[in-house]
């Protein structure tokens, strides 16, 4: 991918509507609420594990998920 294609893709991102953003946030909240409602004790156990996980490892996982999420959105939008 050339730099000009990258810039064109960034301009296409500006066409994302507010409705899409609100839908994405709503879907995120729905999925999180669903897991909390169905598996509350497992969520508490996982949060204890996360609490004991080193910050560097959490940051690495966060960046990996960020890249995967961006890749999925980029693939769908193109």
C-alpha positions as CSV (number, residue, x, y, z in Angstrom):
1,X,0.0,0.0,0.0
2,X,1.4,3.4,-1.0
3,X,1.3,6.5,1.2
4,X,-1.3,8.1,-1.1
5,X,-3.6,5.1,-0.7
6,X,-3.2,5.3,3.0
7,X,-4.2,9.0,2.9
8,X,-7.2,8.2,0.8
9,X,-8.2,5.5,3.3
10,X,-7.9,8.1,6.1
11,X,-10.2,10.4,4.2
12,X,-12.7,7.6,3.9
13,X,-12.7,7.2,7.6
14,X,-14.0,10.7,7.9
15,X,-17.2,9.5,6.2
16,X,-18.1,7.3,9.1
17,X,-21.3,8.5,10.5
18,X,-22.2,9.3,14.0
19,X,-24.8,6.6,13.8
20,X,-22.1,4.0,13.1
21,X,-20.1,5.3,16.1
22,X,-23.1,5.1,18.4
23,X,-24.0,1.7,17.1
24,X,-20.4,0.4,17.8
25,X,-20.5,1.8,21.4
26,X,-23.9,0.3,21.9
27,X,-22.7,-3.1,20.7
28,X,-19.6,-2.9,23.0
29,X,-21.8,-2.1,26.0
30,X,-24.3,-4.9,25.0
31,X,-21.5,-7.5,24.8
32,X,-19.9,-6.5,28.0
33,X,-23.2,-6.4,29.8
34,X,-24.1,-9.8,28.4
35,X,-20.9,-11.4,29.8
36,X,-21.3,-9.7,33.2
37,X,-24.9,-10.9,33.4
38,X,-24.2,-14.5,32.4
39,X,-20.8,-15.1,34.0
40,X,-20.4,-12.7,37.0
41,X,-18.2,-15.0,39.1
42,X,-15.9,-15.9,36.2
43,X,-15.5,-12.2,35.4
44,X,-14.5,-11.5,39.0
45,X,-11.9,-14.3,38.8
46,X,-10.5,-13.0,35.6
47,X,-10.3,-9.4,37.0
48,X,-8.2,-10.8,39.9
49,X,-5.9,-12.4,37.4
50,X,-5.6,-9.1,35.5
51,X,-4.9,-7.3,38.7
52,X,-1.8,-9.5,39.3
53,X,-0.6,-9.3,35.7
54,X,2.4,-7.0,35.0
55,X,1.6,-3.7,33.4
56,X,3.9,-4.3,30.5
57,X,2.1,-7.6,29.6
58,X,-1.3,-5.8,29.8
59,X,0.0,-3.1,27.5
60,X,1.2,-5.6,25.0
61,X,-2.1,-7.4,25.0
62,X,-3.9,-4.1,24.6
63,X,-1.8,-3.1,21.6
64,X,-2.3,-6.6,20.0
65,X,-6.1,-6.2,20.4
66,X,-6.0,-2.7,19.1
67,X,-4.2,-3.8,16.0
68,X,-6.5,-6.7,15.4
69,X,-9.6,-4.4,15.9
70,X,-8.2,-1.8,13.6
71,X,-7.5,-4.5,11.0
72,X,-11.0,-5.9,11.2
73,X,-12.5,-2.4,10.8
74,X,-10.1,-1.6,8.0
75,X,-11.0,-4.8,6.2
76,X,-14.7,-4.3,6.5
77,X,-14.6,-0.7,5.4
78,X,-12.5,-1.4,2.3
